[in-house]
Amino acid sequence: MALETATSGQCNTVTKKSYTSPFFAEEISNTNSEYWLARRKLAASVRELIETATISDVQPGDAEAISEELKSISARLRQNRQLRGIVSYARAYGSFPVANHEILCVGGASHPMAPGLQTWNDGDNVRGSVQFDWAYEGPPDHVHGGWVAAVLDHFMGMAQMRSGAPGMTGGLDVRYIKPTPIGKKLDLVATFERIGSRKNRVTAELSCEGETTARAEAVFVQPKSAIFTDGMDRIDTPTSAD
């Protein structure tokens, strides 16, 4: 299952499958390589920077100086090869499932925007946990509803992989029961059922300290055509500073 990780040797080939979905019900390997462990540290540092920049009452002079320092760091990063998109990372470092696990903007372990969603199997259910910081604020002292929906969508997408025939979100209905607090551990639980040869229905709940803050239902549909196949033909070795 792609919900778990395992250590393996370096692999630079993409899984040869029809890319009808960005997710695959297969074991993810190579996520604990030196490369991805370092990328997770980088992402964690950027997340800390975003959070600190959000909550710091920095004065204009310091803001200008820090801005210049950050520009120099960005320039240093751009001296490296630029991999634009999941497909490019898949071709360069392992497989499509690995790239999704690491680089997706909502649940990627190595993505600086991701809030740190964790997902695991628990019998017939899939469970998860996440904690939002102040950078994700919407209503005062609470999480923006868009981020609540995004995490539920991604979490349910992971849950429906257990069907062995995962698809993409065809419809998503989110019910906000009460505001979701910032800075507290949030729990998620989901169940799924097959409702056709190409469809899965998933229901999920988000809760804090036993109280439900949001419920969601989604239908995931396998596309009829391999809509990601063309992307696999993209060049994944652009110049180092393009």
C-alpha positions in Angstrom: 0.0 0.0 0.0 1.2 3.5 -0.7 0.1 4.5 2.8 3.3 3.0 4.2 7.0 3.5 3.4 9.9 1.1 3.1 13.6 1.6 2.6 15.2 0.3 -0.6 18.1 1.0 -2.9 18.1 3.9 -5.4 15.7 3.5 -8.3 15.6 5.9 -11.2 12.9 4.3 -13.3 9.2 5.2 -13.2 6.7 2.4 -12.6 5.5 1.1 -16.0 1.8 1.4 -15.6 -1.1 3.2 -17.3 -1.3 6.6 -15.6 -5.0 6.7 -15.2 -4.6 8.0 -11.6 -1.9 9.8 -9.7 -2.1 7.2 -6.9 -1.4 3.5 -7.0 -2.2 0.7 -4.5 1.3 -0.5 -4.2 4.2 -0.3 -1.7 6.1 2.9 -1.8 9.9 2.4 -1.7 12.9 4.6 -1.6 11.3 7.3 0.5 13.9 6.9 3.3 16.9 7.5 1.0 19.4 10.2 1.8 17.9 12.4 -0.9 14.3 12.4 0.5 15.4 12.6 4.2 17.4 15.8 3.3 14.4 17.1 1.3 12.1 16.6 4.3 14.5 18.6 6.5 14.5 21.4 3.9 10.7 21.4 3.7 10.4 21.5 7.6 12.8 24.5 7.7 10.7 26.3 5.1 7.5 25.6 6.9 9.1 26.9 10.1 10.1 30.0 8.2 6.5 30.5 6.9 5.1 30.1 10.3 7.6 32.4 12.0 7.1 35.1 9.2 3.3 34.8 9.8 3.4 35.4 13.5 6.4 37.7 13.9 5.8 41.5 14.4 8.9 42.3 12.3 9.7 46.0 11.8 10.3 47.5 8.4 14.0 47.7 8.6 14.4 44.1 9.7 11.8 43.0 7.1 13.8 44.6 4.3 17.1 42.9 5.5 15.5 39.5 6.0 13.9 39.8 2.5 17.3 40.3 0.9 18.7 37.3 2.8 15.9 35.1 1.6 16.4 36.3 -2.0 20.0 35.1 -1.8 18.8 31.7 -0.5 16.3 31.4 -3.4 19.1 32.3 -5.8 21.2 29.5 -4.3 18.3 27.0 -4.7 17.9 28.0 -8.4 21.5 27.0 -9.1 20.3 23.4 -8.8 18.4 21.5 -11.4 14.8 22.6 -11.5 12.2 19.8 -11.5 8.8 21.2 -12.3 6.0 18.9 -11.4 5.4 15.4 -10.0 6.3 13.7 -13.2 9.7 15.2 -13.3 10.4 14.1 -9.7 9.1 10.6 -10.6 11.4 10.2 -13.5 14.4 11.6 -11.5 14.0 9.9 -8.1 12.1 6.6 -8.0 8.5 6.3 -9.1 5.2 8.1 -9.4 4.0 6.8 -6.0 7.2 8.0 -4.4 6.9 11.5 -6.0 3.3 11.8 -4.8 4.2 10.7 -1.3 6.9 13.4 -1.1 5.9 16.4 -3.3 2.1 16.7 -3.4 1.2 20.1 -2.0 -1.3 18.8 0.6 0.2 15.6 1.9 3.7 15.5 0.6 6.4 14.8 3.2 8.9 16.9 1.3 6.6 19.8 0.3 7.0 23.0 2.2 3.3 23.9 2.0 2.0 20.6 3.4 0.7 20.7 6.9 2.1 17.3 7.9 -0.8 14.9 7.3 -0.1 11.4 8.5 -2.2 8.4 7.2 -2.4 4.8 8.2 -4.6 1.7 8.0 -6.7 0.5 10.9 -8.7 -2.6 10.1 -11.5 -1.6 7.7 -10.8 2.1 8.4 -8.1 4.5 7.3 -7.0 7.0 10.0 -4.9 10.1 9.9 -3.7 13.0 12.0 -2.7 16.6 11.3 -2.1 19.8 13.1 -2.4 23.3 11.5 -0.3 26.3 12.5 -1.1 30.0 12.2 -0.1 30.1 8.6 -3.3 28.2 7.8 -5.7 30.5 9.7 -9.1 31.5 8.2 -11.7 32.5 10.8 -10.0 34.0 13.9 -8.0 31.3 15.8 -9.3 28.6 13.4 -8.2 26.8 10.2 -9.3 28.2 6.8 -12.1 26.1 5.4 -10.2 25.7 2.1 -7.4 23.9 3.9 -9.9 21.7 5.8 -11.5 20.7 2.5 -8.0 20.1 0.9 -6.9 17.8 3.7 -10.1 15.9 3.6 -9.9 15.5 -0.1 -6.3 14.3 0.0 -7.0 12.0 3.0 -10.0 10.4 1.3 -7.9 10.0 -1.9 -5.4 8.0 0.1 -8.2 5.9 1.7 -9.7 4.8 -1.6 -6.4 3.4 -2.7 -7.3 0.3 -0.7 -9.8 -0.6 -3.3 -7.0 -1.5 -5.6 -8.5 0.6 -8.4 -8.2 4.2 -7.2 -9.4 7.2 -9.1 -9.5 11.0 -9.0 -12.0 13.2 -7.2 -15.2 13.4 -9.2 -17.2 15.1 -6.5 -16.6 16.4 -3.0 -19.1 17.5 -0.4 -17.8 19.0 2.8 -20.0 19.9 5.8 -18.4 22.2 8.3 -19.9 21.2 11.7 -17.9 23.7 13.8 -14.7 25.7 13.4 -11.5 23.6 13.3 -8.9 24.9 15.9 -5.4 25.9 15.1 -2.5 24.4 17.0 -4.3 21.2 18.2 -3.9 17.6 17.0 -6.7 16.7 14.7 -7.9 13.2 13.9 -9.3 11.8 10.7 -11.1 8.6 9.9 -12.4 7.3 6.6 -14.2 4.3 5.1 -14.8 3.5 1.4 -17.0 1.3 -0.8 -17.0 0.4 -4.4 -20.1 1.7 -6.2 -19.2 0.7 -9.7 -16.5 -0.7 -11.9 -14.7 2.7 -12.0 -16.1 4.5 -8.8 -15.3 4.5 -5.1 -17.4 6.4 -2.5 -15.5 7.6 0.6 -16.8 9.2 3.7 -14.6 10.9 6.3 -14.7 12.8 9.5 -12.3 15.4 11.0 -12.3 15.8 14.7 -10.5 17.5 17.6 -10.5 16.0 21.1 -13.4 13.7 20.2 -15.6 16.5 18.7 -16.3 16.4 15.0 -15.5 19.6 13.2 -16.1 18.5 9.6 -17.6 15.7 7.6 -17.0 14.9 4.0 -18.2 12.5 1.3 -16.5 12.1 -2.1 -16.8 10.0 -5.2 -13.5 9.0 -6.9 -13.6 8.0 -10.5 -11.0 6.1 -12.6 -10.6 8.1 -15.9 -11.3 6.1 -19.0 -8.0 7.2 -20.7 -4.4 7.3 -19.5 -4.5 11.1 -18.9 -1.1 11.2 -17.4 0.8 9.2 -20.0 1.7 12.2 -22.1 3.3 13.8 -19.0 5.7 10.9 -18.7 7.3 12.0 -22.0 8.4 15.4 -20.6 12.0 16.1 -20.3 13.1 15.8 -16.7 16.7 17.2 -17.0 16.4 21.0 -17.6 19.4 23.2 -17.2 20.6 23.9 -13.6 19.6 27.5 -13.6 16.8 27.9 -16.2 
